[in-house]
Amino acid sequence: MRGRIEREGDVVRLALLGEFDMAAAGDFAATLADIEATRPRAIVMDLAGLSFMDSTGLHALLGAHERAVGSHVFAVLDGTGPAHRVLVLAGVAALLMVIGELSEIPADASC
């Protein structure tokens, strides 16, 4: 898996590409820790470039969501594709903030 980081002011968009599985978990955790250390207002995950995501990816996203509470907004861009199907089928999409575009990010980091 690869990631592409884009910054728009105090919002960081992390676009993931490839397969989000056990082999990618360590790299994801390290990349996310680097992003979190910059104290952004929001981290937005773009999963459209993922061709596969298993339970390891789901667990990593839920962990990122939990760490964000009270610190920053954590959101996932709405979309289609394998990763989004996994989010919906596993019921995880209902637990995460899913947005259609960056302008929907709330100003309050406690979300």
DOKOLDREN-683374 format. One record per residue (C-alpha): residue number from 1; residue in three letters; x, y, z. Coordinates in Angstrom, 2 decimals. Layout:
<sites>
<site><n>NUM</n><res>ALA</res><xx>X</xx><yy>Y</yy><zz>Z</zz></site>
...
</sites>
This chain:
<sites>
<site><n>1</n><res>MET</res><xx>0.00</xx><yy>0.00</yy><zz>0.00</zz></site>
<site><n>2</n><res>ARG</res><xx>1.11</xx><yy>3.56</yy><zz>-0.70</zz></site>
<site><n>3</n><res>GLY</res><xx>-0.22</xx><yy>6.81</yy><zz>0.60</zz></site>
<site><n>4</n><res>ARG</res><xx>-0.41</xx><yy>10.31</yy><zz>-0.81</zz></site>
<site><n>5</n><res>ILE</res><xx>-0.62</xx><yy>13.18</yy><zz>1.66</zz></site>
<site><n>6</n><res>GLU</res><xx>-2.26</xx><yy>16.46</yy><zz>0.65</zz></site>
<site><n>7</n><res>ARG</res><xx>-2.55</xx><yy>19.47</yy><zz>2.95</zz></site>
<site><n>8</n><res>GLU</res><xx>-5.18</xx><yy>22.17</yy><zz>2.66</zz></site>
<site><n>9</n><res>GLY</res><xx>-4.52</xx><yy>24.56</yy><zz>5.52</zz></site>
<site><n>10</n><res>ASP</res><xx>-5.07</xx><yy>22.63</yy><zz>8.73</zz></site>
<site><n>11</n><res>VAL</res><xx>-6.76</xx><yy>19.69</yy><zz>6.99</zz></site>
<site><n>12</n><res>VAL</res><xx>-4.74</xx><yy>16.66</yy><zz>5.89</zz></site>
<site><n>13</n><res>ARG</res><xx>-6.08</xx><yy>14.30</yy><zz>3.25</zz></site>
<site><n>14</n><res>LEU</res><xx>-4.46</xx><yy>10.87</yy><zz>3.16</zz></site>
<site><n>15</n><res>ALA</res><xx>-5.22</xx><yy>8.99</yy><zz>-0.05</zz></site>
<site><n>16</n><res>LEU</res><xx>-4.44</xx><yy>5.28</yy><zz>0.20</zz></site>
<site><n>17</n><res>LEU</res><xx>-3.53</xx><yy>3.23</yy><zz>-2.85</zz></site>
<site><n>18</n><res>GLY</res><xx>-3.22</xx><yy>-0.54</yy><zz>-3.20</zz></site>
<site><n>19</n><res>GLU</res><xx>-4.12</xx><yy>-3.13</yy><zz>-0.58</zz></site>
<site><n>20</n><res>PHE</res><xx>-4.79</xx><yy>-2.30</yy><zz>3.07</zz></site>
<site><n>21</n><res>ASP</res><xx>-4.01</xx><yy>-5.54</yy><zz>4.88</zz></site>
<site><n>22</n><res>MET</res><xx>-1.73</xx><yy>-6.83</yy><zz>7.61</zz></site>
<site><n>23</n><res>ALA</res><xx>1.37</xx><yy>-6.13</yy><zz>5.53</zz></site>
<site><n>24</n><res>ALA</res><xx>0.41</xx><yy>-2.44</yy><zz>5.26</zz></site>
<site><n>25</n><res>ALA</res><xx>-0.66</xx><yy>-1.87</yy><zz>8.87</zz></site>
<site><n>26</n><res>GLY</res><xx>2.76</xx><yy>-0.81</yy><zz>10.16</zz></site>
<site><n>27</n><res>ASP</res><xx>3.33</xx><yy>1.72</yy><zz>7.39</zz></site>
<site><n>28</n><res>PHE</res><xx>-0.17</xx><yy>3.13</yy><zz>7.88</zz></site>
<site><n>29</n><res>ALA</res><xx>0.37</xx><yy>3.50</yy><zz>11.64</zz></site>
<site><n>30</n><res>ALA</res><xx>3.71</xx><yy>5.28</yy><zz>11.11</zz></site>
<site><n>31</n><res>THR</res><xx>2.31</xx><yy>7.62</yy><zz>8.47</zz></site>
<site><n>32</n><res>LEU</res><xx>-0.72</xx><yy>8.43</yy><zz>10.58</zz></site>
<site><n>33</n><res>ALA</res><xx>1.46</xx><yy>9.09</yy><zz>13.65</zz></site>
<site><n>34</n><res>ASP</res><xx>3.56</xx><yy>11.53</yy><zz>11.60</zz></site>
<site><n>35</n><res>ILE</res><xx>0.39</xx><yy>13.32</yy><zz>10.45</zz></site>
<site><n>36</n><res>GLU</res><xx>-1.09</xx><yy>13.40</yy><zz>13.97</zz></site>
<site><n>37</n><res>ALA</res><xx>2.14</xx><yy>14.91</yy><zz>15.31</zz></site>
<site><n>38</n><res>THR</res><xx>1.52</xx><yy>17.99</yy><zz>13.14</zz></site>
<site><n>39</n><res>ARG</res><xx>-1.74</xx><yy>18.55</yy><zz>15.10</zz></site>
<site><n>40</n><res>PRO</res><xx>-4.09</xx><yy>19.08</yy><zz>12.15</zz></site>
<site><n>41</n><res>ARG</res><xx>-7.67</xx><yy>20.21</yy><zz>12.67</zz></site>
<site><n>42</n><res>ALA</res><xx>-8.81</xx><yy>17.25</yy><zz>10.57</zz></site>
<site><n>43</n><res>ILE</res><xx>-7.50</xx><yy>14.08</yy><zz>8.96</zz></site>
<site><n>44</n><res>VAL</res><xx>-9.56</xx><yy>12.86</yy><zz>6.02</zz></site>
<site><n>45</n><res>MET</res><xx>-9.06</xx><yy>9.38</yy><zz>4.58</zz></site>
<site><n>46</n><res>ASP</res><xx>-9.56</xx><yy>8.86</yy><zz>0.86</zz></site>
<site><n>47</n><res>LEU</res><xx>-10.01</xx><yy>5.13</yy><zz>0.27</zz></site>
<site><n>48</n><res>ALA</res><xx>-10.99</xx><yy>5.31</yy><zz>-3.41</zz></site>
<site><n>49</n><res>GLY</res><xx>-7.56</xx><yy>4.06</yy><zz>-4.54</zz></site>
<site><n>50</n><res>LEU</res><xx>-7.69</xx><yy>0.89</yy><zz>-2.47</zz></site>
<site><n>51</n><res>SER</res><xx>-8.22</xx><yy>-2.33</yy><zz>-4.38</zz></site>
<site><n>52</n><res>PHE</res><xx>-8.58</xx><yy>-4.39</yy><zz>-1.18</zz></site>
<site><n>53</n><res>MET</res><xx>-9.12</xx><yy>-3.85</yy><zz>2.54</zz></site>
<site><n>54</n><res>ASP</res><xx>-9.43</xx><yy>-6.56</yy><zz>5.17</zz></site>
<site><n>55</n><res>SER</res><xx>-10.21</xx><yy>-6.53</yy><zz>8.90</zz></site>
<site><n>56</n><res>THR</res><xx>-6.73</xx><yy>-5.17</yy><zz>9.63</zz></site>
<site><n>57</n><res>GLY</res><xx>-7.58</xx><yy>-2.03</yy><zz>7.65</zz></site>
<site><n>58</n><res>LEU</res><xx>-10.94</xx><yy>-1.73</yy><zz>9.40</zz></site>
<site><n>59</n><res>HIS</res><xx>-9.27</xx><yy>-2.04</yy><zz>12.79</zz></site>
<site><n>60</n><res>ALA</res><xx>-6.67</xx><yy>0.60</yy><zz>11.87</zz></site>
<site><n>61</n><res>LEU</res><xx>-9.36</xx><yy>3.06</yy><zz>10.76</zz></site>
<site><n>62</n><res>LEU</res><xx>-11.36</xx><yy>2.51</yy><zz>13.94</zz></site>
<site><n>63</n><res>GLY</res><xx>-8.21</xx><yy>3.03</yy><zz>16.01</zz></site>
<site><n>64</n><res>ALA</res><xx>-7.48</xx><yy>6.28</yy><zz>14.19</zz></site>
<site><n>65</n><res>HIS</res><xx>-11.06</xx><yy>7.39</yy><zz>14.81</zz></site>
<site><n>66</n><res>GLU</res><xx>-10.78</xx><yy>6.65</yy><zz>18.54</zz></site>
<site><n>67</n><res>ARG</res><xx>-7.44</xx><yy>8.49</yy><zz>18.87</zz></site>
<site><n>68</n><res>ALA</res><xx>-8.93</xx><yy>11.56</yy><zz>17.19</zz></site>
<site><n>69</n><res>VAL</res><xx>-11.66</xx><yy>12.14</yy><zz>19.77</zz></site>
<site><n>70</n><res>GLY</res><xx>-11.05</xx><yy>15.48</yy><zz>21.47</zz></site>
<site><n>71</n><res>SER</res><xx>-7.97</xx><yy>16.16</yy><zz>19.36</zz></site>
<site><n>72</n><res>HIS</res><xx>-9.00</xx><yy>16.46</yy><zz>15.73</zz></site>
<site><n>73</n><res>VAL</res><xx>-11.72</xx><yy>15.49</yy><zz>13.30</zz></site>
<site><n>74</n><res>PHE</res><xx>-11.27</xx><yy>12.09</yy><zz>11.65</zz></site>
<site><n>75</n><res>ALA</res><xx>-13.36</xx><yy>11.51</yy><zz>8.54</zz></site>
<site><n>76</n><res>VAL</res><xx>-13.56</xx><yy>9.24</yy><zz>5.52</zz></site>
<site><n>77</n><res>LEU</res><xx>-14.48</xx><yy>10.50</yy><zz>2.09</zz></site>
<site><n>78</n><res>ASP</res><xx>-17.60</xx><yy>8.84</yy><zz>0.75</zz></site>
<site><n>79</n><res>GLY</res><xx>-17.13</xx><yy>6.82</yy><zz>-2.39</zz></site>
<site><n>80</n><res>THR</res><xx>-17.37</xx><yy>3.50</yy><zz>-4.11</zz></site>
<site><n>81</n><res>GLY</res><xx>-15.04</xx><yy>0.58</yy><zz>-4.55</zz></site>
<site><n>82</n><res>PRO</res><xx>-13.84</xx><yy>-2.38</yy><zz>-2.51</zz></site>
<site><n>83</n><res>ALA</res><xx>-12.85</xx><yy>-0.48</yy><zz>0.64</zz></site>
<site><n>84</n><res>HIS</res><xx>-16.15</xx><yy>1.37</yy><zz>0.82</zz></site>
<site><n>85</n><res>ARG</res><xx>-18.09</xx><yy>-1.87</yy><zz>0.39</zz></site>
<site><n>86</n><res>VAL</res><xx>-16.12</xx><yy>-3.39</yy><zz>3.28</zz></site>
<site><n>87</n><res>LEU</res><xx>-16.87</xx><yy>-0.35</yy><zz>5.48</zz></site>
<site><n>88</n><res>VAL</res><xx>-20.60</xx><yy>-0.65</yy><zz>4.79</zz></site>
<site><n>89</n><res>LEU</res><xx>-20.85</xx><yy>-4.44</yy><zz>5.03</zz></site>
<site><n>90</n><res>ALA</res><xx>-18.94</xx><yy>-4.53</yy><zz>8.32</zz></site>
<site><n>91</n><res>GLY</res><xx>-21.07</xx><yy>-1.71</yy><zz>9.75</zz></site>
<site><n>92</n><res>VAL</res><xx>-18.01</xx><yy>0.46</yy><zz>10.29</zz></site>
<site><n>93</n><res>ALA</res><xx>-19.26</xx><yy>3.25</yy><zz>8.01</zz></site>
<site><n>94</n><res>ALA</res><xx>-21.98</xx><yy>3.97</yy><zz>10.57</zz></site>
<site><n>95</n><res>LEU</res><xx>-19.34</xx><yy>4.52</yy><zz>13.27</zz></site>
<site><n>96</n><res>LEU</res><xx>-17.12</xx><yy>6.87</yy><zz>11.26</zz></site>
<site><n>97</n><res>MET</res><xx>-17.77</xx><yy>10.38</yy><zz>9.98</zz></site>
<site><n>98</n><res>VAL</res><xx>-18.31</xx><yy>9.92</yy><zz>6.25</zz></site>
<site><n>99</n><res>ILE</res><xx>-18.24</xx><yy>13.11</yy><zz>4.19</zz></site>
<site><n>100</n><res>GLY</res><xx>-18.76</xx><yy>13.88</yy><zz>0.53</zz></site>
<site><n>101</n><res>GLU</res><xx>-16.23</xx><yy>16.71</yy><zz>0.35</zz></site>
<site><n>102</n><res>LEU</res><xx>-13.76</xx><yy>18.56</yy><zz>2.55</zz></site>
<site><n>103</n><res>SER</res><xx>-16.11</xx><yy>21.53</yy><zz>3.03</zz></site>
<site><n>104</n><res>GLU</res><xx>-18.31</xx><yy>19.26</yy><zz>5.19</zz></site>
<site><n>105</n><res>ILE</res><xx>-15.67</xx><yy>18.97</yy><zz>7.93</zz></site>
<site><n>106</n><res>PRO</res><xx>-17.00</xx><yy>20.48</yy><zz>11.15</zz></site>
<site><n>107</n><res>ALA</res><xx>-14.96</xx><yy>23.22</yy><zz>12.78</zz></site>
<site><n>108</n><res>ASP</res><xx>-15.20</xx><yy>21.49</yy><zz>16.19</zz></site>
<site><n>109</n><res>ALA</res><xx>-12.43</xx><yy>18.93</yy><zz>16.74</zz></site>
<site><n>110</n><res>SER</res><xx>-14.46</xx><yy>17.13</yy><zz>19.40</zz></site>
<site><n>111</n><res>CYS</res><xx>-16.52</xx><yy>15.40</yy><zz>16.71</zz></site>
</sites>
